[in-house]
Amino acid sequence: MTFTTSFKRGLFLTVVSICIIILLLIYKIYNPLENDLFPKCIFYKYTGFLCPGCGSQRAIHCLLNFNILSAIKQNILVVLFIPYLTLSILTKLYPQFFTTWKRKIESPLAIKIIIGIILGYWLIRNISLDNYASFP
Amino acid sequence: MTNPPKTWLTESILVTLLCCLPIGIVAIIQANKVSSLIAADDEKGAIKASENAKMYVIVSAVLGVVLIGLFLFGTF
């Protein structure tokens, strides 16, 4: 059987969307802190340092339950990057509507700011002694 | 440049945040290189950097999935 490329693209997007919806439901219902099934950060486990992504599962759980303040406390990068990632995925799906945006959001300056934010957050969350660093 | 190569930036950020591995940051730095080379109109260099960025994204994603899989089966 042969399929057209637009059919394959539609099928791919449907499967990905269904998987994302199932994952979002799991993350909304179950709290990663109270459930052993959620994977723990390997980097944290073996080095004792938090990585920039540590707490992203807890942050997603908090966000899905509309608890933005505690999501920021778990991992501010997830909250910060959701609008950015949404915009950049939209520019990839519908490039015809976002011709000016595409250049801007992937410009060298934008990427340098992103690198700065991630590295800065990685450093700060590991040297500060408040409740950021005390999470397992 | 008429047809600039992919920077892999979105994918790099996603693997950095979701795979718990610092390799994602290397991928973002590669994305920066791609973007700078596109801005400098160096098509060959940009394509090469784009392939590098793709490799780092794939390595990070595969390692993340494998390690999470091992975790779920209780090996870790």
N, CA and C atoms of all chains as a GROMACS GRO file, in nm:
protein
  636
    1MET      N    1   0.083  -0.120   0.000
    1MET     CA    2   0.000   0.000   0.000
    1MET      C    3   0.086   0.125   0.000
    2THR      N    4   0.043   0.223  -0.073
    2THR     CA    5   0.118   0.350  -0.071
    2THR      C    6   0.028   0.461  -0.018
    3PHE      N    7   0.088   0.546   0.062
    3PHE     CA    8   0.015   0.659   0.119
    3PHE      C    9   0.078   0.788   0.070
    4THR      N   10  -0.004   0.891   0.058
    4THR     CA   11   0.052   1.021   0.022
    4THR      C   12   0.124   1.079   0.142
    5THR      N   13   0.215   1.174   0.114
    5THR     CA   14   0.292   1.231   0.225
    5THR      C   15   0.202   1.308   0.321
    6SER      N   16   0.096   1.372   0.268
    6SER     CA   17   0.011   1.449   0.359
    6SER      C   18  -0.068   1.355   0.450
    7PHE      N   19  -0.102   1.235   0.397
    7PHE     CA   20  -0.170   1.137   0.482
    7PHE      C   21  -0.077   1.088   0.592
    8LYS      N   22   0.051   1.059   0.554
    8LYS     CA   23   0.148   1.014   0.654
    8LYS      C   24   0.168   1.120   0.762
    9ARG      N   25   0.177   1.246   0.718
    9ARG     CA   26   0.197   1.355   0.811
    9ARG      C   27   0.079   1.366   0.907
   10GLY      N   28  -0.044   1.352   0.849
   10GLY     CA   29  -0.163   1.359   0.934
   10GLY      C   30  -0.167   1.246   1.034
   11LEU      N   31  -0.131   1.124   0.988
   11LEU     CA   32  -0.130   1.007   1.076
   11LEU      C   33  -0.029   1.026   1.188
   12PHE      N   34   0.092   1.072   1.150
   12PHE     CA   35   0.198   1.095   1.248
   12PHE      C   36   0.153   1.195   1.354
   13LEU      N   37   0.095   1.308   1.307
   13LEU     CA   38   0.052   1.411   1.402
   13LEU      C   39  -0.059   1.359   1.492
   14THR      N   40  -0.151   1.274   1.437
   14THR     CA   41  -0.258   1.220   1.519
   14THR      C   42  -0.202   1.130   1.629
   15VAL      N   43  -0.110   1.038   1.588
   15VAL     CA   44  -0.053   0.946   1.687
   15VAL      C   45   0.021   1.024   1.796
   16VAL      N   46   0.103   1.123   1.754
   16VAL     CA   47   0.177   1.202   1.852
   16VAL      C   48   0.081   1.275   1.945
   17SER      N   49  -0.027   1.334   1.888
   17SER     CA   50  -0.122   1.408   1.972
   17SER      C   51  -0.188   1.316   2.074
   18ILE      N   52  -0.228   1.193   2.029
   18ILE     CA   53  -0.293   1.101   2.123
   18ILE      C   54  -0.197   1.065   2.236
   19CYS      N   55  -0.069   1.036   2.200
   19CYS     CA   56   0.030   1.002   2.304
   19CYS      C   57   0.045   1.118   2.401
   20ILE      N   58   0.054   1.241   2.349
   20ILE     CA   59   0.073   1.357   2.437
   20ILE      C   60  -0.047   1.373   2.530
   21ILE      N   61  -0.170   1.352   2.475
   21ILE     CA   62  -0.290   1.369   2.559
   21ILE      C   63  -0.291   1.265   2.671
   22ILE      N   64  -0.255   1.138   2.636
   22ILE     CA   65  -0.251   1.034   2.740
   22ILE      C   66  -0.149   1.070   2.847
   23LEU      N   67  -0.028   1.113   2.803
   23LEU     CA   68   0.076   1.151   2.900
   23LEU      C   69   0.029   1.266   2.989
   24LEU      N   70  -0.037   1.366   2.927
   24LEU     CA   71  -0.083   1.481   3.006
   24LEU      C   72  -0.186   1.437   3.110
   25LEU      N   73  -0.275   1.342   3.071
   25LEU     CA   74  -0.374   1.293   3.167
   25LEU      C   75  -0.305   1.223   3.283
   26ILE      N   76  -0.204   1.137   3.250
   26ILE     CA   77  -0.130   1.068   3.357
   26ILE      C   78  -0.066   1.170   3.450
   27TYR      N   79  -0.003   1.274   3.389
   27TYR     CA   80   0.066   1.372   3.472
   27TYR      C   81  -0.030   1.461   3.550
   28LYS      N   82  -0.154   1.475   3.500
   28LYS     CA   83  -0.251   1.554   3.575
   28LYS      C   84  -0.301   1.477   3.697
   29ILE      N   85  -0.326   1.347   3.678
   29ILE     CA   86  -0.390   1.270   3.784
   29ILE      C   87  -0.289   1.229   3.892
   30TYR      N   88  -0.170   1.181   3.848
   30TYR     CA   89  -0.075   1.127   3.947
   30TYR      C   90   0.032   1.229   3.981
   31ASN      N   91   0.066   1.238   4.108
   31ASN     CA   92   0.172   1.327   4.153
   31ASN      C   93   0.305   1.252   4.150
   32PRO      N   94   0.404   1.301   4.072
   32PRO     CA   95   0.532   1.230   4.064
   32PRO      C   96   0.601   1.214   4.199
   33LEU      N   97   0.569   1.302   4.295
   33LEU     CA   98   0.634   1.292   4.426
   33LEU      C   99   0.583   1.171   4.505
   34GLU      N  100   0.456   1.132   4.481
   34GLU     CA  101   0.396   1.027   4.562
   34GLU      C  102   0.395   0.893   4.490
   35ASN      N  103   0.452   0.888   4.370
   35ASN     CA  104   0.439   0.767   4.291
   35ASN      C  105   0.576   0.719   4.245
   36ASP      N  106   0.606   0.592   4.269
   36ASP     CA  107   0.738   0.539   4.236
   36ASP      C  108   0.757   0.510   4.088
   37LEU      N  109   0.645   0.509   4.012
   37LEU     CA  110   0.656   0.471   3.872
   37LEU      C  111   0.723   0.578   3.785
   38PHE      N  112   0.723   0.702   3.832
   38PHE     CA  113   0.781   0.808   3.751
   38PHE      C  114   0.933   0.800   3.757
   39PRO      N  115   1.001   0.812   3.642
   39PRO     CA  116   1.147   0.802   3.644
   39PRO      C  117   1.211   0.918   3.721
   40LYS      N  118   1.314   0.886   3.797
   40LYS     CA  119   1.388   0.990   3.868
   40LYS      C  120   1.505   1.034   3.782
   41CYS      N  121   1.557   1.153   3.813
   41CYS     CA  122   1.667   1.207   3.733
   41CYS      C  123   1.793   1.125   3.757
   42ILE      N  124   1.848   1.070   3.648
   42ILE     CA  125   1.970   0.989   3.657
   42ILE      C  126   2.089   1.076   3.697
   43PHE      N  127   2.096   1.196   3.641
   43PHE     CA  128   2.207   1.287   3.669
   43PHE      C  129   2.211   1.321   3.817
   44TYR      N  130   2.093   1.350   3.874
   44TYR     CA  131   2.087   1.383   4.017
   44TYR      C  132   2.125   1.262   4.102
   45LYS      N  133   2.079   1.145   4.059
   45LYS     CA  134   2.102   1.025   4.139
   45LYS      C  135   2.250   0.994   4.152
   46TYR      N  136   2.326   1.014   4.043
   46TYR     CA  137   2.466   0.974   4.046
   46TYR      C  138   2.564   1.086   4.077
   47THR      N  139   2.524   1.212   4.054
   47THR     CA  140   2.619   1.320   4.085
   47THR      C  141   2.578   1.397   4.210
   48GLY      N  142   2.450   1.391   4.249
   48GLY     CA  143   2.406   1.470   4.362
   48GLY      C  144   2.376   1.615   4.325
   49PHE      N  145   2.402   1.652   4.199
   49PHE     CA  146   2.368   1.787   4.154
   49PHE      C  147   2.236   1.784   4.077
   50LEU      N  148   2.159   1.893   4.091
   50LEU     CA  149   2.036   1.903   4.012
   50LEU      C  150   2.071   1.939   3.869
   51CYS      N  151   1.999   1.883   3.772
   51CYS     CA  152   2.021   1.923   3.633
   51CYS      C  153   1.916   2.028   3.596
   52PRO      N  154   1.931   2.095   3.482
   52PRO     CA  155   1.831   2.198   3.448
   52PRO      C  156   1.690   2.142   3.434
   53GLY      N  157   1.677   2.010   3.410
   53GLY     CA  158   1.545   1.953   3.391
   53GLY      C  159   1.484   1.893   3.515
   54CYS      N  160   1.562   1.888   3.625
   54CYS     CA  161   1.509   1.830   3.748
   54CYS      C  162   1.384   1.903   3.793
   55GLY      N  163   1.281   1.827   3.826
   55GLY     CA  164   1.157   1.889   3.872
   55GLY      C  165   1.061   1.919   3.760
   56SER      N  166   1.098   1.883   3.634
   56SER     CA  167   1.007   1.916   3.525
   56SER      C  168   0.878   1.834   3.533
   57GLN      N  169   0.888   1.708   3.578
   57GLN     CA  170   0.766   1.627   3.591
   57GLN      C  171   0.674   1.684   3.697
   58ARG      N  172   0.734   1.724   3.812
   58ARG     CA  173   0.651   1.783   3.919
   58ARG      C  174   0.593   1.916   3.871
   59ALA      N  175   0.674   1.992   3.794
   59ALA     CA  176   0.624   2.121   3.745
   59ALA      C  177   0.507   2.101   3.650
   60ILE      N  178   0.516   1.997   3.563
   60ILE     CA  179   0.406   1.971   3.469
   60ILE      C  180   0.281   1.930   3.548
   61HIS      N  181   0.300   1.846   3.652
   61HIS     CA  182   0.186   1.806   3.735
   61HIS      C  183   0.120   1.929   3.797
   62CYS      N  184   0.202   2.018   3.852
   62CYS     CA  185   0.146   2.139   3.915
   62CYS      C  186   0.076   2.227   3.812
   63LEU      N  187   0.137   2.242   3.694
   63LEU     CA  188   0.078   2.328   3.592
   63LEU      C  189  -0.058   2.274   3.547
   64LEU      N  190  -0.066   2.140   3.530
   64LEU     CA  191  -0.191   2.081   3.482
   64LEU      C  192  -0.301   2.094   3.586
   65ASN      N  193  -0.260   2.112   3.714
   65ASN     CA  194  -0.361   2.134   3.816
   65ASN      C  195  -0.374   2.282   3.851
   66PHE      N  196  -0.328   2.367   3.760
   66PHE     CA  197  -0.341   2.513   3.770
   66PHE      C  198  -0.275   2.571   3.893
   67ASN      N  199  -0.164   2.509   3.933
   67ASN     CA  200  -0.093   2.558   4.050
   67ASN      C  201   0.039   2.619   4.003
   68ILE      N  202   0.028   2.742   3.948
   68ILE     CA  203   0.144   2.798   3.877
   68ILE      C  204   0.258   2.832   3.972
   69LEU      N  205   0.224   2.880   4.093
   69LEU     CA  206   0.330   2.918   4.186
   69LEU      C  207   0.418   2.800   4.223
   70SER      N  208   0.355   2.684   4.254
   70SER     CA  209   0.440   2.571   4.292
   70SER      C  210   0.509   2.511   4.170
   71ALA      N  211   0.451   2.528   4.050
   71ALA     CA  212   0.523   2.485   3.930
   71ALA      C  213   0.652   2.564   3.913
   72ILE      N  214   0.644   2.697   3.939
   72ILE     CA  215   0.764   2.781   3.930
   72ILE      C  216   0.867   2.736   4.031
   73LYS      N  217   0.820   2.697   4.148
   73LYS     CA  218   0.910   2.652   4.253
   73LYS      C  219   0.981   2.521   4.215
   74GLN      N  220   0.909   2.431   4.145
   74GLN     CA  221   0.970   2.304   4.107
   74GLN      C  222   1.070   2.320   3.994
   75ASN      N  223   1.030   2.392   3.890
   75ASN     CA  224   1.120   2.412   3.777
   75ASN      C  225   1.068   2.529   3.695
   76ILE      N  226   1.136   2.644   3.710
   76ILE     CA  227   1.084   2.764   3.643
   76ILE      C  228   1.104   2.757   3.492
   77LEU      N  229   1.203   2.674   3.448
   77LEU     CA  230   1.230   2.669   3.303
   77LEU      C  231   1.111   2.615   3.226
   78VAL      N  232   1.042   2.512   3.284
   78VAL     CA  233   0.926   2.456   3.216
   78VAL      C  234   0.821   2.565   3.193
   79VAL      N  235   0.794   2.642   3.299
   79VAL     CA  236   0.694   2.748   3.289
   79VAL      C  237   0.738   2.854   3.189
   80LEU      N  238   0.869   2.889   3.193
   80LEU     CA  239   0.920   2.993   3.104
   80LEU      C  240   0.917   2.950   2.958
   81PHE      N  241   0.950   2.822   2.932
   81PHE     CA  242   0.970   2.781   2.794
   81PHE      C  243   0.842   2.732   2.727
   82ILE      N  244   0.731   2.712   2.802
   82ILE     CA  245   0.609   2.663   2.737
   82ILE      C  246   0.559   2.759   2.628
   83PRO      N  247   0.551   2.891   2.653
   83PRO     CA  248   0.508   2.979   2.544
   83PRO      C  249   0.605   2.976   2.426
   84TYR      N  250   0.735   2.976   2.457
   84TYR     CA  251   0.836   2.975   2.351
   84TYR      C  252   0.828   2.847   2.267
   85LEU      N  253   0.818   2.731   2.337
   85LEU     CA  254   0.812   2.604   2.264
   85LEU      C  255   0.684   2.594   2.182
   86THR      N  256   0.571   2.641   2.238
   86THR     CA  257   0.446   2.640   2.163
   86THR      C  258   0.461   2.719   2.034
   87LEU      N  259   0.518   2.840   2.047
   87LEU     CA  260   0.536   2.925   1.929
   87LEU      C  261   0.626   2.858   1.826
   88SER      N  262   0.736   2.795   1.875
   88SER     CA  263   0.828   2.739   1.776
   88SER      C  264   0.773   2.612   1.712
   89ILE      N  265   0.690   2.536   1.786
   89ILE     CA  266   0.628   2.419   1.723
   89ILE      C  267   0.523   2.466   1.620
   90LEU      N  268   0.449   2.574   1.654
   90LEU     CA  269   0.352   2.627   1.559
   90LEU      C  270   0.420   2.676   1.431
   91THR      N  271   0.538   2.740   1.445
   91THR     CA  272   0.606   2.787   1.324
   91THR      C  273   0.652   2.670   1.238
   92LYS      N  274   0.679   2.554   1.305
   92LYS     CA  275   0.720   2.437   1.225
   92LYS      C  276   0.600   2.374   1.157
   93LEU      N  277   0.484   2.370   1.226
   93LEU     CA  278   0.366   2.308   1.167
   93LEU      C  279   0.305   2.395   1.057
   94TYR      N  280   0.303   2.526   1.080
   94TYR     CA  281   0.241   2.616   0.982
   94TYR      C  282   0.340   2.724   0.942
   95PRO      N  283   0.446   2.688   0.869
   95PRO     CA  284   0.549   2.787   0.837
   95PRO      C  285   0.495   2.903   0.754
   96GLN      N  286   0.385   2.879   0.680
   96GLN     CA  287   0.334   2.985   0.592
   96GLN      C  288   0.277   3.104   0.669
   97PHE      N  289   0.233   3.079   0.796
   97PHE     CA  290   0.176   3.190   0.874
   97PHE      C  291   0.280   3.263   0.958
   98PHE      N  292   0.398   3.206   0.972
   98PHE     CA  293   0.494   3.262   1.068
   98PHE      C  294   0.628   3.295   1.003
   99THR      N  295   0.626   3.348   0.883
   99THR     CA  296   0.754   3.367   0.814
   99THR      C  297   0.846   3.465   0.887
  100THR      N  298   0.789   3.573   0.945
  100THR     CA  299   0.877   3.668   1.013
  100THR      C  300   0.920   3.615   1.148
  101TRP      N  301   0.830   3.540   1.217
  101TRP     CA  302   0.863   3.489   1.350
  101TRP      C  303   0.976   3.388   1.345
  102LYS      N  304   0.975   3.303   1.239
  102LYS     CA  305   1.069   3.192   1.233
  102LYS      C  306   1.213   3.242   1.243
  103ARG      N  307   1.243   3.349   1.171
  103ARG     CA  308   1.377   3.405   1.176
  103ARG      C  309   1.411   3.455   1.316
  104LYS      N  310   1.312   3.522   1.378
  104LYS     CA  311   1.340   3.588   1.506
  104LYS      C  312   1.362   3.489   1.619
  105ILE      N  313   1.276   3.385   1.628
  105ILE     CA  314   1.287   3.299   1.746
  105ILE      C  315   1.406   3.206   1.740
  106GLU      N  316   1.468   3.190   1.620
  106GLU     CA  317   1.588   3.106   1.616
  106GLU      C  318   1.710   3.189   1.577
  107SER      N  319   1.706   3.319   1.606
  107SER     CA  320   1.822   3.403   1.575
  107SER      C  321   1.933   3.374   1.675
  108PRO      N  322   2.060   3.403   1.637
  108PRO     CA  323   2.171   3.377   1.728
  108PRO      C  324   2.152   3.444   1.864
  109LEU      N  325   2.098   3.567   1.865
  109LEU     CA  326   2.079   3.637   1.993
  109LEU      C  327   1.980   3.563   2.082
  110ALA      N  328   1.867   3.518   2.022
  110ALA     CA  329   1.766   3.447   2.100
  110ALA      C  330   1.825   3.320   2.161
  111ILE      N  331   1.904   3.246   2.080
  111ILE     CA  332   1.960   3.121   2.132
  111ILE      C  333   2.061   3.149   2.242
  112LYS      N  334   2.140   3.259   2.227
  112LYS     CA  335   2.237   3.292   2.332
  112LYS      C  336   2.166   3.326   2.463
  113ILE      N  337   2.053   3.397   2.453
  113ILE     CA  338   1.977   3.429   2.574
  113ILE      C  339   1.926   3.300   2.639
  114ILE      N  340   1.878   3.204   2.555
  114ILE     CA  341   1.828   3.077   2.609
  114ILE      C  342   1.939   3.001   2.680
  115ILE      N  343   2.058   2.994   2.616
  115ILE     CA  344   2.171   2.925   2.679
  115ILE      C  345   2.204   2.992   2.813
  116GLY      N  346   2.204   3.126   2.813
  116GLY     CA  347   2.232   3.199   2.937
  116GLY      C  348   2.132   3.166   3.046
  117ILE      N  349   2.002   3.163   3.010
  117ILE     CA  350   1.898   3.134   3.109
  117ILE      C  351   1.918   2.993   3.166
  118ILE      N  352   1.941   2.895   3.077
  118ILE     CA  353   1.951   2.756   3.125
  118ILE      C  354   2.076   2.738   3.211
  119LEU      N  355   2.192   2.788   3.164
  119LEU     CA  356   2.314   2.769   3.243
  119LEU      C  357   2.305   2.846   3.376
  120GLY      N  358   2.247   2.967   3.370
  120GLY     CA  359   2.232   3.045   3.492
  120GLY      C  360   2.144   2.975   3.594
  121TYR      N  361   2.034   2.919   3.546
  121TYR     CA  362   1.942   2.849   3.635
  121TYR      C  363   2.008   2.723   3.692
  122TRP      N  364   2.085   2.653   3.610
  122TRP     CA  365   2.156   2.534   3.656
  122TRP      C  366   2.250   2.569   3.770
  123LEU      N  367   2.324   2.679   3.751
  123LEU     CA  368   2.420   2.722   3.853
  123LEU      C  369   2.347   2.763   3.981
  124ILE      N  370   2.245   2.850   3.965
  124ILE     CA  371   2.180   2.908   4.083
  124ILE      C  372   2.110   2.800   4.165
  125ARG      N  373   2.043   2.704   4.097
  125ARG     CA  374   1.968   2.606   4.174
  125ARG      C  375   2.060   2.510   4.248
  126ASN      N  376   2.188   2.501   4.204
  126ASN     CA  377   2.280   2.414   4.276
  126ASN      C  378   2.356   2.483   4.386
  127ILE      N  379   2.369   2.618   4.381
  127ILE     CA  380   2.444   2.684   4.488
  127ILE      C  381   2.353   2.742   4.595
  128SER      N  382   2.224   2.762   4.561
  128SER     CA  383   2.138   2.820   4.665
  128SER      C  384   2.099   2.712   4.765
  129LEU      N  385   2.089   2.750   4.891
  129LEU     CA  386   2.066   2.651   4.996
  129LEU      C  387   1.921   2.648   5.041
  130ASP      N  388   1.832   2.721   4.971
  130ASP     CA  389   1.691   2.719   5.013
  130ASP      C  390   1.621   2.596   4.957
  131ASN      N  391   1.490   2.598   4.954
  131ASN     CA  392   1.417   2.476   4.921
  131ASN      C  393   1.430   2.432   4.776
  132TYR      N  394   1.494   2.515   4.689
  132TYR     CA  395   1.517   2.468   4.554
  132TYR      C  396   1.604   2.343   4.556
  133ALA      N  397   1.711   2.350   4.638
  133ALA     CA  398   1.810   2.244   4.634
  133ALA      C  399   1.774   2.126   4.723
  134SER      N  400   1.674   2.144   4.809
  134SER     CA  401   1.647   2.039   4.906
  134SER      C  402   1.555   1.931   4.852
  135PHE      N  403   1.512   1.946   4.726
  135PHE     CA  404   1.421   1.845   4.672
  135PHE      C  405   1.494   1.718   4.630
  136PRO      N  406   1.439   1.603   4.661
  136PRO     CA  407   1.505   1.479   4.621
  136PRO      C  408   1.490   1.454   4.471
  137MET      N  409   2.068   3.296   0.228
  137MET     CA  410   2.056   3.151   0.207
  137MET      C  411   1.910   3.118   0.175
  138THR      N  412   1.889   3.048   0.063
  138THR     CA  413   1.750   3.022   0.023
  138THR      C  414   1.684   2.914   0.109
  139ASN      N  415   1.762   2.810   0.143
  139ASN     CA  416   1.704   2.698   0.215
  139ASN      C  417   1.789   2.666   0.339
  140PRO      N  418   1.774   2.746   0.446
  140PRO     CA  419   1.862   2.727   0.562
  140PRO      C  420   1.836   2.593   0.632
  141PRO      N  421   1.941   2.525   0.681
  141PRO     CA  422   1.921   2.397   0.751
  141PRO      C  423   1.853   2.416   0.886
  142LYS      N  424   1.800   2.306   0.939
  142LYS     CA  425   1.733   2.312   1.069
  142LYS      C  426   1.832   2.341   1.180
  143THR      N  427   1.789   2.420   1.280
  143THR     CA  428   1.879   2.446   1.394
  143THR      C  429   1.860   2.341   1.504
  144TRP      N  430   1.749   2.270   1.504
  144TRP     CA  431   1.718   2.169   1.606
  144TRP      C  432   1.702   2.231   1.744
  145LEU      N  433   1.668   2.359   1.750
  145LEU     CA  434   1.660   2.426   1.880
  145LEU      C  435   1.544   2.376   1.964
  146THR      N  436   1.425   2.366   1.904
  146THR     CA  437   1.308   2.320   1.980
  146THR      C  438   1.333   2.182   2.040
  147GLU      N  439   1.385   2.091   1.956
  147GLU     CA  440   1.412   1.955   2.002
  147GLU      C  441   1.518   1.956   2.113
  148SER      N  442   1.620   2.043   2.098
  148SER     CA  443   1.725   2.049   2.199
  148SER      C  444   1.670   2.092   2.334
  149ILE      N  445   1.583   2.195   2.333
  149ILE     CA  446   1.526   2.241   2.460
  149ILE      C  447   1.441   2.131   2.522
  150LEU      N  448   1.363   2.062   2.438
  150LEU     CA  449   1.278   1.955   2.490
  150LEU      C  450   1.362   1.844   2.554
  151VAL      N  451   1.471   1.800   2.488
  151VAL     CA  452   1.549   1.692   2.549
  151VAL      C  453   1.621   1.741   2.673
  152THR      N  454   1.661   1.869   2.675
  152THR     CA  455   1.726   1.920   2.796
  152THR      C  456   1.631   1.914   2.915
  153LEU      N  457   1.504   1.954   2.891
  153LEU     CA  458   1.410   1.961   3.003
  153LEU      C  459   1.353   1.825   3.040
  154LEU      N  460   1.342   1.733   2.943
  154LEU     CA  461   1.270   1.610   2.971
  154LEU      C  462   1.359   1.487   2.988
  155CYS      N  463   1.483   1.492   2.939
  155CYS     CA  464   1.565   1.371   2.945
  155CYS      C  465   1.664   1.373   3.061
  156CYS      N  466   1.670   1.482   3.134
  156CYS     CA  467   1.756   1.487   3.252
  156CYS      C  468   1.903   1.468   3.221
  157LEU      N  469   1.947   1.502   3.101
  157LEU     CA  470   2.088   1.482   3.070
  157LEU      C  471   2.148   1.612   3.019
  158PRO      N  472   2.267   1.648   3.068
  158PRO     CA  473   2.329   1.773   3.026
  158PRO      C  474   2.372   1.775   2.879
  159ILE      N  475   2.362   1.660   2.808
  159ILE     CA  476   2.396   1.660   2.665
  159ILE      C  477   2.306   1.756   2.589
  160GLY      N  478   2.184   1.774   2.638
  160GLY     CA  479   2.091   1.866   2.573
  160GLY      C  480   2.148   2.006   2.559
  161ILE      N  481   2.229   2.048   2.659
  161ILE     CA  482   2.288   2.181   2.654
  161ILE      C  483   2.389   2.190   2.540
  162VAL      N  484   2.465   2.080   2.520
  162VAL     CA  485   2.558   2.076   2.406
  162VAL      C  486   2.480   2.093   2.276
  163ALA      N  487   2.362   2.028   2.269
  163ALA     CA  488   2.279   2.041   2.148
  163ALA      C  489   2.233   2.184   2.129
  164ILE      N  490   2.198   2.254   2.238
  164ILE     CA  491   2.154   2.394   2.224
  164ILE      C  492   2.271   2.481   2.176
  165ILE      N  493   2.392   2.451   2.228
  165ILE     CA  494   2.509   2.529   2.185
  165ILE      C  495   2.536   2.505   2.036
  166GLN      N  496   2.514   2.379   1.991
  166GLN     CA  497   2.526   2.350   1.848
  166GLN      C  498   2.421   2.427   1.767
  167ALA      N  499   2.298   2.436   1.822
  167ALA     CA  500   2.192   2.511   1.754
  167ALA      C  501   2.234   2.657   1.737
  168ASN      N  502   2.301   2.710   1.840
  168ASN     CA  503   2.351   2.847   1.832
  168ASN      C  504   2.451   2.861   1.718
  169LYS      N  505   2.538   2.758   1.705
  169LYS     CA  506   2.638   2.760   1.599
  169LYS      C  507   2.570   2.761   1.462
  170VAL      N  508   2.468   2.673   1.447
  170VAL     CA  509   2.395   2.668   1.319
  170VAL      C  510   2.338   2.805   1.286
  171SER      N  511   2.272   2.865   1.387
  171SER     CA  512   2.206   2.994   1.365
  171SER      C  513   2.307   3.102   1.328
  172SER      N  514   2.423   3.102   1.398
  172SER     CA  515   2.526   3.203   1.367
  172SER      C  516   2.579   3.184   1.226
  173LEU      N  517   2.599   3.057   1.185
  173LEU     CA  518   2.652   3.032   1.051
  173LEU      C  519   2.550   3.069   0.943
  174ILE      N  520   2.420   3.047   0.974
  174ILE     CA  521   2.316   3.090   0.879
  174ILE      C  522   2.320   3.241   0.864
  175ALA      N  523   2.335   3.310   0.979
  175ALA     CA  524   2.340   3.456   0.975
  175ALA      C  525   2.462   3.504   0.897
  176ALA      N  526   2.574   3.427   0.906
  176ALA     CA  527   2.696   3.465   0.835
  176ALA      C  528   2.696   3.416   0.691
  177ASP      N  529   2.584   3.350   0.649
  177ASP     CA  530   2.568   3.302   0.512
  177ASP      C  531   2.668   3.193   0.473
  178ASP      N  532   2.713   3.116   0.571
  178ASP     CA  533   2.805   3.004   0.544
  178ASP      C  534   2.723   2.875   0.534
  179GLU      N  535   2.680   2.843   0.410
  179GLU     CA  536   2.585   2.734   0.393
  179GLU      C  537   2.647   2.598   0.430
  180LYS      N  538   2.771   2.572   0.383
  180LYS     CA  539   2.834   2.443   0.411
  180LYS      C  540   2.852   2.422   0.561
  181GLY      N  541   2.907   2.525   0.627
  181GLY     CA  542   2.929   2.514   0.771
  181GLY      C  543   2.800   2.494   0.847
  182ALA      N  544   2.694   2.565   0.802
  182ALA     CA  545   2.565   2.555   0.871
  182ALA      C  546   2.508   2.415   0.858
  183ILE      N  547   2.520   2.357   0.738
  183ILE     CA  548   2.466   2.221   0.719
  183ILE      C  549   2.542   2.122   0.808
  184LYS      N  550   2.676   2.140   0.816
  184LYS     CA  551   2.756   2.050   0.899
  184LYS      C  552   2.718   2.065   1.047
  185ALA      N  553   2.705   2.190   1.091
  185ALA     CA  554   2.667   2.214   1.231
  185ALA      C  555   2.528   2.160   1.260
  186SER      N  556   2.439   2.169   1.159
  186SER     CA  557   2.303   2.118   1.177
  186SER      C  558   2.304   1.967   1.196
  187GLU      N  559   2.392   1.899   1.119
  187GLU     CA  560   2.402   1.753   1.136
  187GLU      C  561   2.455   1.718   1.275
  188ASN      N  562   2.554   1.797   1.322
  188ASN     CA  563   2.605   1.776   1.458
  188ASN      C  564   2.495   1.794   1.562
  189ALA      N  565   2.417   1.902   1.545
  189ALA     CA  566   2.310   1.930   1.641
  189ALA      C  567   2.210   1.815   1.644
  190LYS      N  568   2.176   1.763   1.523
  190LYS     CA  569   2.083   1.652   1.513
  190LYS      C  570   2.138   1.531   1.589
  191MET      N  571   2.270   1.506   1.572
  191MET     CA  572   2.331   1.391   1.639
  191MET      C  573   2.319   1.404   1.791
  192TYR      N  574   2.349   1.526   1.843
  192TYR     CA  575   2.342   1.543   1.988
  192TYR      C  576   2.199   1.526   2.040
  193VAL      N  577   2.100   1.576   1.963
  193VAL     CA  578   1.960   1.559   2.004
  193VAL      C  579   1.925   1.411   2.009
  194ILE      N  580   1.967   1.336   1.903
  194ILE     CA  581   1.932   1.194   1.899
  194ILE      C  582   2.001   1.118   2.012
  195VAL      N  583   2.133   1.147   2.033
  195VAL     CA  584   2.206   1.079   2.141
  195VAL      C  585   2.136   1.104   2.275
  196SER      N  586   2.102   1.231   2.299
  196SER     CA  587   2.038   1.265   2.426
  196SER      C  588   1.903   1.197   2.442
  197ALA      N  589   1.822   1.198   2.333
  197ALA     CA  590   1.689   1.137   2.342
  197ALA      C  591   1.699   0.987   2.362
  198VAL      N  592   1.790   0.920   2.286
  198VAL     CA  593   1.801   0.775   2.297
  198VAL      C  594   1.853   0.737   2.436
  199LEU      N  595   1.959   0.807   2.482
  199LEU     CA  596   2.011   0.779   2.616
  199LEU      C  597   1.904   0.800   2.722
  200GLY      N  598   1.828   0.909   2.706
  200GLY     CA  599   1.722   0.937   2.803
  200GLY      C  600   1.619   0.826   2.806
  201VAL      N  601   1.573   0.784   2.687
  201VAL     CA  602   1.470   0.679   2.680
  201VAL      C  603   1.525   0.548   2.736
  202VAL      N  604   1.652   0.513   2.699
  202VAL     CA  605   1.711   0.388   2.748
  202VAL      C  606   1.725   0.391   2.900
  203LEU      N  607   1.776   0.501   2.953
  203LEU     CA  608   1.795   0.508   3.098
  203LEU      C  609   1.662   0.505   3.172
  204ILE      N  610   1.560   0.576   3.116
  204ILE     CA  611   1.428   0.574   3.180
  204ILE      C  612   1.369   0.434   3.172
  205GLY      N  613   1.391   0.366   3.055
  205GLY     CA  614   1.344   0.228   3.041
  205GLY      C  615   1.408   0.136   3.143
  206LEU      N  616   1.541   0.149   3.158
  206LEU     CA  617   1.612   0.068   3.258
  206LEU      C  618   1.558   0.098   3.397
  207PHE      N  619   1.530   0.228   3.422
  207PHE     CA  620   1.475   0.264   3.553
  207PHE      C  621   1.341   0.196   3.577
  208LEU      N  622   1.255   0.197   3.473
  208LEU     CA  623   1.122   0.140   3.490
  208LEU      C  624   1.128  -0.010   3.513
  209PHE      N  625   1.232  -0.077   3.454
  209PHE     CA  626   1.245  -0.219   3.478
  209PHE      C  627   1.321  -0.250   3.607
  210GLY      N  628   1.355  -0.146   3.680
  210GLY     CA  629   1.411  -0.166   3.812
  210GLY      C  630   1.559  -0.200   3.815
  211THR      N  631   1.630  -0.178   3.704
  211THR     CA  632   1.772  -0.209   3.703
  211THR      C  633   1.853  -0.104   3.778
  212PHE      N  634   1.805   0.021   3.774
  212PHE     CA  635   1.879   0.127   3.842
  212PHE      C  636   1.845   0.134   3.989
   0.00000   0.00000   0.00000
